[in-house]
Amino acid sequence: MEKREGSFSSPGAYGMALLQTPRRLVQRMGAVSSCEEELTRVKARSGAEMQRSLRWFDLVGLGIGGMVGAGVFVTTGKAASVAGPSVIISYAIAGFSALLSALCYTEFAVAMPTAGGAFSYLITTFGEFPAYITGVNLIMEYVVSNAAVARSFTSYLGSAIGAKNVDKWRFKVHGLPEGFNELDLMAVALIIVLTICICYSTKESSAVNMVLTALHLVFIIFIIVIGFTKGHVKNLTEPANPTNPAGFAPYGVNGVFNAAANVYFSYIGYDAVATMAEEVRYHATDIPIGVSGSVIIVTVLYCLMATAMFTLVPYDMINTYAPFSMAFRNNPRWGWVSYVVGAGASLGILTSLLVAMLGQARYMRVIGRSHVIPNWFAKVNSKTGTPLNASIFLGICTAAIALFTDPSILLDLISIGTLFVFYMVANALIYKRYVVIGKNTNPWPTLGFLSVLSAIAIGFASLWQFQGGPWSLAICGIAAIALTYIFSALVPEAKQPREWGVAGMPWIAATSIFLNVFLLGSLGKRSYLRFSIFSLAAIVFYIVYSVHASYDAECRAAASSLSTPGPPAVAEGHVIELSSTVPASKISEPAQIVDV
């Protein structure tokens, strides 16, 4: 059989492919995969199978380890300058929003236990391009946040051993811009060690995480006990400097929600847990317990730890980069505790980095399966059963950013990708429940509902930021509730989950959409600038590479199906028609999909 040449086989072939870009964009941007296809043909592109060795307690441990280290120990100091002691409420709001998103994730993960997380969920609902732009932004957020966490490790390790000036551990390079001129070799070394660990084995990485998380929880309980027994309630309302705003919420309700948006990336750990679905032994029971359970536990821990810290120290004396250890160091009687806290925080940062690096590699692996990035990233090593190529590449990228960039800059750039992904997954769940192609379900009422709900949420967030009147905010809120009620009353669910599903649809997912949009509106300009620049670069890459690579992959799949006799492939209400009379060498279009 003659083999069809790919778009990248020669300069001439690539030139011809570029001329066909508009037509291929139309064909591929909205190309929807099926759950069955993602779990069979697409999954097979990785070669070796991932080892199914994880149980629910592994997932809970990974979730706690992934979230707690990055959350309180890195973001609380910066959030305190935005909201004061009311950061406690900010963590509760962010946790509630994360729990709603976690429920949406769980339904998808149980129905489709693959390592792709949000990318796999979106490519089976909204198509290739929405999944691609969402997935690569989440990977970027992983890399940036991991770099910030690795830089913070240096500060906390210094506290653990009593170093008075941790800045001396970083090498200043004159001539580089401010914020990029201090080289942190310890952060780089940490990332290299963890990269080697996750390349070796997932189960062993989970075992290491369980040990570190158990030790970390001991330190957390210690912090909470000390804070509640030795702290002072007056610190929750009185700043150290009388000229600073006083009260539990010194910067008002706006400050509470702005801080909630800033600390939201602390919950990215549960998203990493969802990417482990392909390695879970009993997905129908283990995933719901692991994902939702870890979010609930971590939210309670965050609120208790934040309360303990703010009772110990007034909000205007909290250190931005190492808030907990410095809180104890400022008290002469409890200086020794700062060493203990520094050690505990260091363990927490290790576990959060370990889980996040496990998750980011699996995301890239699944995106590579779809050929929108080079398929080299999708390969699983046959000896270790891990995505070796993706792990090493992302480890290098994370180390490069951590080497140069100050955490204050990195912390301004995160959360937007996480919120955007969670917003998209909530939309996808509603669409998946109410629209099933092949059952004569009209998609437009659902798409209309999602569009109008998002518009109302954007209006509410804009009014909030520009201090709109209470009546206008109330009208937006009532409109969102009324819209959801009308949709639920008039549009029936087209598909019920087989094993595990979110109750109270569409209210849970709709609330998640509204909250995520609202928190997105609370982020600063730097976050949107980073998101816009990276998204633009990703779009350019999609046009010059991704659309052609995925087009070639679909053509190869069609040619392979032609050469294999048997019944037509069936995927969620579709029959893929392949004419056996057409030679594979003449195929220039992907398989045609028609309704059954």
NORZI-V375863 format. One record per backbone hydrogen bond with DSSP energy under -0.5 kcal/mol. NH is the residue of the N-H (numbers start at 0). CO is the residue of the C=O. E is the energy in kcal/mol with one decimal. If there is no record, write none. Layout:
# NORZI-V375863
nh-><NH & NH>
co-><CO & CO>
e-><E & E>
This chain:
# NORZI-V375863
nh-><8 & 13 & 14 & 15 & 16 & 17 & 18 & 19 & 19 & 20 & 23 & 24 & 25 & 26 & 27 & 28 & 30 & 32 & 37 & 38 & 39 & 39 & 41 & 42 & 43 & 44 & 44 & 45 & 46 & 47 & 47 & 50 & 52 & 52 & 53 & 58 & 59 & 60 & 61 & 62 & 63 & 64 & 65 & 66 & 67 & 68 & 70 & 71 & 72 & 73 & 73 & 74 & 74 & 75 & 75 & 77 & 78 & 79 & 80 & 80 & 81 & 82 & 83 & 85 & 85 & 86 & 87 & 88 & 89 & 90 & 91 & 92 & 93 & 94 & 95 & 96 & 97 & 98 & 99 & 100 & 101 & 102 & 103 & 104 & 105 & 106 & 107 & 108 & 109 & 110 & 111 & 113 & 116 & 118 & 120 & 121 & 122 & 123 & 124 & 125 & 126 & 127 & 127 & 128 & 129 & 130 & 131 & 132 & 133 & 134 & 135 & 136 & 137 & 138 & 139 & 140 & 141 & 142 & 143 & 144 & 145 & 146 & 147 & 148 & 149 & 150 & 151 & 152 & 153 & 153 & 154 & 155 & 156 & 157 & 158 & 159 & 160 & 161 & 162 & 167 & 168 & 169 & 170 & 171 & 172 & 173 & 175 & 179 & 181 & 182 & 182 & 183 & 184 & 187 & 188 & 189 & 190 & 191 & 192 & 193 & 194 & 195 & 196 & 197 & 198 & 199 & 199 & 200 & 204 & 205 & 206 & 207 & 208 & 209 & 210 & 211 & 212 & 213 & 214 & 215 & 216 & 217 & 218 & 219 & 220 & 221 & 222 & 223 & 224 & 225 & 226 & 227 & 228 & 229 & 230 & 231 & 234 & 235 & 236 & 237 & 238 & 241 & 243 & 246 & 249 & 251 & 254 & 255 & 256 & 257 & 258 & 259 & 260 & 261 & 262 & 263 & 264 & 265 & 266 & 267 & 269 & 270 & 271 & 272 & 273 & 274 & 275 & 276 & 278 & 279 & 280 & 282 & 284 & 285 & 286 & 288 & 289 & 290 & 291 & 292 & 292 & 293 & 294 & 295 & 296 & 297 & 298 & 299 & 300 & 301 & 302 & 303 & 304 & 305 & 306 & 307 & 308 & 309 & 310 & 311 & 312 & 314 & 316 & 317 & 325 & 326 & 327 & 328 & 329 & 330 & 331 & 333 & 334 & 336 & 337 & 337 & 338 & 338 & 339 & 340 & 341 & 342 & 343 & 344 & 345 & 346 & 347 & 348 & 349 & 350 & 351 & 352 & 353 & 354 & 355 & 356 & 357 & 358 & 359 & 360 & 361 & 362 & 363 & 364 & 365 & 366 & 367 & 368 & 369 & 370 & 371 & 372 & 376 & 377 & 378 & 379 & 380 & 384 & 387 & 390 & 391 & 392 & 393 & 394 & 395 & 396 & 397 & 398 & 399 & 400 & 401 & 402 & 403 & 404 & 405 & 408 & 409 & 410 & 411 & 411 & 412 & 413 & 418 & 419 & 420 & 421 & 422 & 423 & 424 & 425 & 426 & 427 & 428 & 429 & 430 & 431 & 432 & 433 & 434 & 438 & 440 & 441 & 442 & 446 & 447 & 448 & 449 & 450 & 451 & 452 & 453 & 454 & 455 & 456 & 457 & 458 & 459 & 460 & 461 & 462 & 463 & 464 & 465 & 466 & 467 & 472 & 473 & 474 & 475 & 476 & 477 & 478 & 479 & 480 & 481 & 482 & 483 & 484 & 485 & 486 & 487 & 488 & 489 & 490 & 491 & 493 & 494 & 506 & 507 & 509 & 510 & 511 & 512 & 513 & 514 & 515 & 516 & 517 & 518 & 519 & 520 & 521 & 522 & 527 & 528 & 529 & 530 & 531 & 532 & 533 & 534 & 535 & 536 & 537 & 538 & 539 & 540 & 541 & 542 & 543 & 544 & 545 & 546 & 547 & 548 & 549 & 550 & 551 & 552 & 553 & 554 & 555 & 556 & 557 & 558 & 559 & 560 & 561 & 562 & 563 & 564 & 568 & 570 & 573 & 574 & 575 & 576 & 576 & 579 & 581 & 582 & 585 & 586 & 591 & 593 & 593 & 595>
co-><5 & 9 & 10 & 11 & 12 & 13 & 14 & 15 & 16 & 17 & 19 & 20 & 21 & 22 & 23 & 24 & 27 & 122 & 33 & 34 & 35 & 36 & 36 & 36 & 39 & 40 & 41 & 42 & 43 & 45 & 379 & 384 & 50 & 278 & 278 & 54 & 55 & 56 & 57 & 58 & 59 & 60 & 61 & 62 & 63 & 64 & 66 & 67 & 67 & 69 & 70 & 69 & 70 & 70 & 71 & 319 & 74 & 75 & 76 & 77 & 78 & 78 & 79 & 82 & 247 & 83 & 84 & 85 & 85 & 86 & 87 & 88 & 89 & 90 & 91 & 92 & 93 & 94 & 95 & 96 & 97 & 98 & 99 & 100 & 101 & 102 & 103 & 104 & 105 & 106 & 107 & 111 & 113 & 115 & 116 & 117 & 118 & 119 & 121 & 121 & 121 & 27 & 30 & 28 & 28 & 126 & 127 & 128 & 129 & 130 & 131 & 132 & 133 & 134 & 135 & 136 & 137 & 138 & 139 & 140 & 141 & 142 & 143 & 144 & 145 & 146 & 147 & 148 & 149 & 150 & 150 & 151 & 152 & 153 & 154 & 155 & 156 & 158 & 157 & 164 & 165 & 166 & 182 & 169 & 180 & 171 & 172 & 176 & 403 & 170 & 180 & 402 & 182 & 183 & 184 & 185 & 186 & 187 & 188 & 189 & 190 & 191 & 192 & 193 & 194 & 195 & 196 & 196 & 200 & 201 & 202 & 203 & 204 & 205 & 206 & 207 & 208 & 209 & 210 & 211 & 212 & 213 & 214 & 215 & 216 & 217 & 218 & 219 & 220 & 221 & 222 & 223 & 224 & 225 & 226 & 310 & 231 & 232 & 233 & 233 & 236 & 239 & 240 & 236 & 246 & 248 & 250 & 251 & 252 & 253 & 254 & 255 & 256 & 257 & 258 & 259 & 261 & 262 & 263 & 264 & 266 & 266 & 267 & 268 & 269 & 270 & 272 & 273 & 275 & 276 & 53 & 280 & 281 & 281 & 282 & 284 & 285 & 286 & 287 & 287 & 288 & 289 & 290 & 291 & 292 & 293 & 294 & 295 & 296 & 297 & 298 & 299 & 300 & 301 & 302 & 303 & 304 & 305 & 306 & 307 & 308 & 234 & 313 & 314 & 321 & 322 & 323 & 324 & 325 & 327 & 329 & 330 & 331 & 333 & 333 & 334 & 334 & 335 & 335 & 336 & 337 & 338 & 339 & 340 & 341 & 342 & 343 & 344 & 345 & 346 & 347 & 348 & 349 & 350 & 351 & 352 & 353 & 354 & 355 & 356 & 357 & 358 & 359 & 360 & 361 & 362 & 363 & 364 & 365 & 367 & 366 & 366 & 373 & 374 & 375 & 45 & 385 & 380 & 385 & 386 & 387 & 388 & 389 & 390 & 391 & 392 & 393 & 394 & 395 & 396 & 397 & 398 & 399 & 400 & 178 & 405 & 405 & 406 & 407 & 408 & 409 & 409 & 414 & 415 & 416 & 417 & 418 & 419 & 420 & 421 & 422 & 423 & 424 & 425 & 426 & 427 & 428 & 429 & 430 & 435 & 435 & 439 & 440 & 442 & 443 & 444 & 445 & 446 & 447 & 448 & 449 & 450 & 451 & 452 & 453 & 454 & 455 & 456 & 457 & 458 & 459 & 460 & 461 & 463 & 462 & 468 & 469 & 470 & 471 & 472 & 473 & 474 & 475 & 476 & 477 & 478 & 479 & 480 & 481 & 482 & 483 & 484 & 485 & 486 & 489 & 432 & 432 & 503 & 503 & 505 & 506 & 507 & 508 & 509 & 510 & 511 & 512 & 513 & 514 & 515 & 516 & 518 & 519 & 523 & 524 & 525 & 526 & 527 & 528 & 529 & 530 & 531 & 532 & 533 & 534 & 535 & 536 & 537 & 538 & 539 & 540 & 540 & 541 & 544 & 544 & 545 & 546 & 547 & 548 & 549 & 550 & 551 & 552 & 553 & 554 & 555 & 556 & 557 & 558 & 560 & 562 & 575 & 573 & 570 & 593 & 568 & 574 & 591 & 577 & 578 & 580 & 582 & 583 & 576 & 574 & 591 & 572>
e-><-1.3 & -2.4 & -2.2 & -2.2 & -2.1 & -2.4 & -1.5 & -1.0 & -0.6 & -1.5 & -2.4 & -2.9 & -1.8 & -1.7 & -3.0 & -2.3 & -1.5 & -2.3 & -2.3 & -1.8 & -0.8 & -0.7 & -2.4 & -0.6 & -2.0 & -0.5 & -1.2 & -1.6 & -1.6 & -0.8 & -0.7 & -0.5 & -1.4 & -1.2 & -2.5 & -1.9 & -2.6 & -2.2 & -2.8 & -2.8 & -2.8 & -2.7 & -2.5 & -2.0 & -2.4 & -0.8 & -2.3 & -0.7 & -0.8 & -0.6 & -0.7 & -0.6 & -2.2 & -0.6 & -0.9 & -0.5 & -2.5 & -2.2 & -0.8 & -0.6 & -1.3 & -2.2 & -1.9 & -1.1 & -1.1 & -1.7 & -1.9 & -0.7 & -1.8 & -2.5 & -1.3 & -2.5 & -2.7 & -2.4 & -2.3 & -2.3 & -2.5 & -2.3 & -2.0 & -2.1 & -2.6 & -2.1 & -1.6 & -2.6 & -2.5 & -1.9 & -1.6 & -3.0 & -2.4 & -1.9 & -2.5 & -2.3 & -0.8 & -1.5 & -1.9 & -2.4 & -2.1 & -1.0 & -1.2 & -2.1 & -1.5 & -0.6 & -0.8 & -2.4 & -0.5 & -1.5 & -2.6 & -2.8 & -1.7 & -2.7 & -2.7 & -1.1 & -1.8 & -2.1 & -2.2 & -2.1 & -2.4 & -2.5 & -2.5 & -2.8 & -2.7 & -1.9 & -2.0 & -2.5 & -2.4 & -2.0 & -1.8 & -1.3 & -0.8 & -0.6 & -0.9 & -2.3 & -2.7 & -1.9 & -1.7 & -2.0 & -1.4 & -0.7 & -2.8 & -1.2 & -2.3 & -1.5 & -2.1 & -0.6 & -3.1 & -0.6 & -1.2 & -2.1 & -0.8 & -3.3 & -0.6 & -1.6 & -0.8 & -1.3 & -2.4 & -2.3 & -2.1 & -2.2 & -2.3 & -2.4 & -2.3 & -2.1 & -1.9 & -2.5 & -1.5 & -1.0 & -0.7 & -1.3 & -1.6 & -2.5 & -2.3 & -2.6 & -2.4 & -2.5 & -2.0 & -2.5 & -3.1 & -2.2 & -2.1 & -2.5 & -2.7 & -1.3 & -1.6 & -2.2 & -2.6 & -2.0 & -2.4 & -2.5 & -2.6 & -2.5 & -2.7 & -2.4 & -1.8 & -2.7 & -1.4 & -3.2 & -1.4 & -2.0 & -1.7 & -2.4 & -0.5 & -0.7 & -2.1 & -3.2 & -0.7 & -2.0 & -1.2 & -1.4 & -2.0 & -2.6 & -2.4 & -1.9 & -2.0 & -1.7 & -2.5 & -0.6 & -0.5 & -2.1 & -2.2 & -1.9 & -1.2 & -0.6 & -1.4 & -1.5 & -1.7 & -1.0 & -1.8 & -1.4 & -2.5 & -1.3 & -2.7 & -0.5 & -0.9 & -2.8 & -1.2 & -1.4 & -2.7 & -2.9 & -1.4 & -0.7 & -1.3 & -1.3 & -1.6 & -2.2 & -2.3 & -2.3 & -2.3 & -1.9 & -2.2 & -2.9 & -2.2 & -2.2 & -2.7 & -2.7 & -2.1 & -2.3 & -2.3 & -2.4 & -1.5 & -1.2 & -2.1 & -0.5 & -2.1 & -1.1 & -1.9 & -1.4 & -1.3 & -1.8 & -1.7 & -1.4 & -0.6 & -1.3 & -0.7 & -1.0 & -0.8 & -0.9 & -0.6 & -0.7 & -1.1 & -3.0 & -2.4 & -2.0 & -2.4 & -3.2 & -2.0 & -1.9 & -2.3 & -2.7 & -2.0 & -2.3 & -2.4 & -2.4 & -2.3 & -2.4 & -2.4 & -2.6 & -1.8 & -2.4 & -2.7 & -1.4 & -1.4 & -2.1 & -2.2 & -2.0 & -2.0 & -2.3 & -2.2 & -1.3 & -1.0 & -1.4 & -1.0 & -0.6 & -1.8 & -1.6 & -0.9 & -2.3 & -2.8 & -2.4 & -1.9 & -2.1 & -2.4 & -2.4 & -2.4 & -1.8 & -2.1 & -2.0 & -2.6 & -2.3 & -2.3 & -1.9 & -2.6 & -1.9 & -0.9 & -2.5 & -2.6 & -1.0 & -1.8 & -3.0 & -0.6 & -0.5 & -1.5 & -0.5 & -2.7 & -2.2 & -2.2 & -2.5 & -2.2 & -2.1 & -2.4 & -1.9 & -1.8 & -2.5 & -2.2 & -1.7 & -2.2 & -2.7 & -2.0 & -1.9 & -1.8 & -1.7 & -0.8 & -0.5 & -0.5 & -2.7 & -2.9 & -2.3 & -2.6 & -2.3 & -2.7 & -2.7 & -2.1 & -2.2 & -2.6 & -2.4 & -2.5 & -2.4 & -2.6 & -2.7 & -2.5 & -2.5 & -2.3 & -2.3 & -2.3 & -1.2 & -4.1 & -1.7 & -2.4 & -2.4 & -1.9 & -2.3 & -2.7 & -2.5 & -2.1 & -2.0 & -2.9 & -2.5 & -2.2 & -2.2 & -2.5 & -2.4 & -2.5 & -1.8 & -2.2 & -2.6 & -0.6 & -1.8 & -1.9 & -0.9 & -1.4 & -2.8 & -2.5 & -2.0 & -2.3 & -2.4 & -2.6 & -2.5 & -2.2 & -2.3 & -2.7 & -2.2 & -1.8 & -1.1 & -1.3 & -1.2 & -2.4 & -2.7 & -2.5 & -2.5 & -2.6 & -2.5 & -2.3 & -2.4 & -2.2 & -2.5 & -2.3 & -2.2 & -2.2 & -2.3 & -2.1 & -2.3 & -2.3 & -1.5 & -2.8 & -0.5 & -2.4 & -2.8 & -1.4 & -2.4 & -2.1 & -2.1 & -2.2 & -2.4 & -2.1 & -2.1 & -2.4 & -2.4 & -2.0 & -1.9 & -1.6 & -0.8 & -0.6 & -0.6 & -1.8 & -0.8 & -1.5 & -2.3 & -0.9 & -1.6 & -0.5 & -1.2 & -0.6 & -1.8 & -1.4 & -0.7 & -1.4 & -0.5 & -1.3>
